[in-house]
Every structure is written in C-alpha cells, then in structure tokens.
C-alpha cells in the first residue's frame, strides 16, 4: 500500500502505459475470456489443438518469413538488441513463430496432419487509432500437412461457427486465390510490367518496392495507388491448372455447406509466404473496423527425411535448426 501512496504523492512521476498499449480491466476482461473460451471450444470441436510460442523471437525469423520489403519489417517491428547483442523482435504476427516451433520441435513426426491454433498479444509500431493499437491480440489457426481444398472449406465453416457462437451473425465472406510458386512468377512479371507503366502515380513506398513485392502495391491503402491499379490484372486469372482446380473445389465445398461467399478478385496479401486461398470475413457491425478476420492458406508436402516443407515459408526457414 505504501508504494501506491508514494506514487500518488510524487507529482513529477508520470507512470502510464506505453502509447498504443492498453490495460484490460475488470468489467472488460470477462468479454475477453468469453471470446477466448468460445474459440477454444469451437476449434477443439474441429480437431485443432492450442500452441503457445514466446512473445520475443529472433528478428531474422520475421525478416526471412514475412519478407524484408513489407511494411511490417521495414517500419513496424519492435526490435532491440539483448545483452548478448542478439537482435530480438516482439512478434508482429503469429504464423512465423508457429512455423518455427513446428519445424524446431518436429511436430510433423507426431502426426502427418497438424491442426493448431494460437491466441495472444502481437506488437507493431504503427500510428494508434480507433480499434488499432501497438499491442493487439490475435486468434489464428494453422492446418499443416494437407493440401486438400476440403481443409480450406472446413476452416471457413469453423469460423462461421465461431462467429455465430459469439453473436456476430451479419458476416460477409470474401475469397480469392493467390496462386502458388509455380504460377505466381508469370503473374508477377505481368503485374510488374503493368505497374511500370503507371509508376509516377504510385506512392513513394510502392515506387521503391514494386519489383521486389508487386502484390504489396495492390494491397496498398494509399488513394493514388488504389486508383492507379483499379484495372490491374487479377492473380486469379493467371492460375496454374492445379491452383485453378483447388480454388474451384473450395467454392464447391462452401456451397455444399450453405456458406454464402463472393469472389473478390481484387483481394491480395502483401506478405511473401501467402499462397492459394485467401479470405476476409467482414461486417458492418463494428463501425469503421469492418474486417473481422484475414487469412491465407498454405500448401505443404512431405519431402524425404527433411520432414514437412511448405512451398514458401519453411523453405525460407530451412537450415535454421
């Protein structure tokens, strides 16, 4: 009690939370507990198990997996050197740490198919605004070891189940396909040529990185970039046969499950490891923060004694362990 009194009496001491990071107080925590417990109940019904990874990770994990030309790596990561002069970063997203743990702990030896979920705080140094903070919380799922489009549809069905359980019913599902490392290079070249013809209309960030990460330009929120790319070629129109069939099957399964959706051919993701099915669940019940959930699927295959190797992300992490 004396320590609290001393803090109150010291008028020169300004002890407050870091900007963009908030306390979760009694009266609020019950809602958080409800959302988290509901996720655990629904996800476990679909065979997903919880995994927890450390908040700090080696900086290289995110540089190699997310991509060095993304806003997250270039501008938003909380990075510092520890006492051993190792570069450490507070995790800005959950997928890369889960993949690191999956490979390091050889979870692929326990079950050829791993279905995992995580929840916890993430950190990005960006301008705080309503509904967007520097410490924010994510719930995410990863399905590893299976590339059947049924798993995509199952995850979407699971998420509809979850939102119904927590009382958010007016949800719109938008889907698209980002292709794979086999077909994306052709689309990438097409998109770069398109962007070069409009380079003067793009923001300075996109002008600098359009060759290294052209998909990021389509995901840019700058007004000029949106207008300049309104008729850009769609990745879904440049899919290889396997990806086109995969995306068609996802849509068939969604219809069989009576899950309404629309194909949004404009929707892309700027992170380097995104492949195939991507989606957003959006609602008008949350004011300006319309996007409830953003996701992408990743394709895995088994490769000899090396265990599981994904088409983009684990290949970026290969040689780490």
SULWO-V139134 format. One record per residue. RES is the residue in one letter. BURIAL is I if it has 24 or more other ideal C-beta (glycine too) atoms within 12 Angstrom, else O. Layout:
RES	BURIAL
RES	BURIAL
This chain:
X	O
X	O
X	O
X	O
X	O
X	O
X	O
X	O
X	O
X	O
X	O
X	O
X	O
X	O
X	O
X	O
X	O
X	O
X	O
X	O
X	O
X	O
X	O
X	O
X	O
X	O
X	O
X	O
X	O
X	O
X	O
X	O
X	O
X	O
X	I
X	I
X	O
X	I
X	I
X	O
X	O
X	I
X	I
X	O
X	O
X	I
X	O
X	I
X	I
X	I
X	I
X	O
X	I
X	O
X	O
X	I
X	I
X	I
X	I
X	O
X	I
X	I
X	I
X	I
X	I
X	I
X	I
X	O
X	I
X	I
X	I
X	I
X	I
X	I
X	O
X	I
X	I
X	I
X	I
X	O
X	O
X	O
X	O
X	O
X	O
X	O
X	O
X	I
X	I
X	I
X	I
X	I
X	I
X	I
X	I
X	I
X	I
X	I
X	I
X	I
X	I
X	I
X	I
X	O
X	O
X	O
X	I
X	I
X	O
X	O
X	O
X	O
X	I
X	I
X	I
X	I
X	I
X	I
X	I
X	I
X	I
X	I
X	I
X	I
X	I
X	O
X	O
X	O
X	O
X	O
X	O
X	O
X	I
X	I
X	I
X	I
X	I
X	I
X	I
X	I
X	I
X	I
X	I
X	I
X	I
X	I
X	I
X	O
X	I
X	O
X	I
X	I
X	I
X	I
X	I
X	I
X	I
X	I
X	I
X	I
X	I
X	I
X	I
X	O
X	O
X	I
X	O
X	I
X	O
X	O
X	I
X	I
X	I
X	I
X	I
X	I
X	I
X	I
X	I
X	I
X	I
X	O
X	I
X	I
X	O
X	O
X	I
X	I
X	O
X	O
X	I
X	I
X	O
X	I
X	I
X	O
X	O
X	I
X	I
X	O
X	I
X	I
X	I
X	O
X	I
X	I
X	I
X	O
X	I
X	I
X	O
X	O
X	I
X	I
X	I
X	I
X	I
X	I
X	I
X	I
X	O
X	O
X	O
X	O
X	I
X	O
X	O
X	I
X	I
X	O
X	O
X	I
X	I
X	I
X	I
X	I
X	O
X	I
X	I
X	I
X	O
X	O
X	I
X	O
X	O
X	I
X	I
X	O
X	I
X	I
X	I
X	O
X	I
X	I
X	O
X	O
X	O
X	O
X	I
X	O
X	I
X	O
X	I
X	I
X	O
X	I
X	I
X	I
X	I
X	I
X	I
X	I
X	I
X	I
X	I
X	I
X	I
X	I
X	I
X	I
X	I
X	I
X	O
X	O
X	O
X	O
X	O
X	O
X	O
X	O
X	I
X	I
X	I
X	I
X	I
X	I
X	I
X	I
X	I
X	I
X	I
X	O
X	O
X	O
X	O
X	O
X	I
X	I
X	I
X	I
X	I
X	I
X	I
X	I
X	I
X	I
X	I
X	O
X	O
X	O
X	O
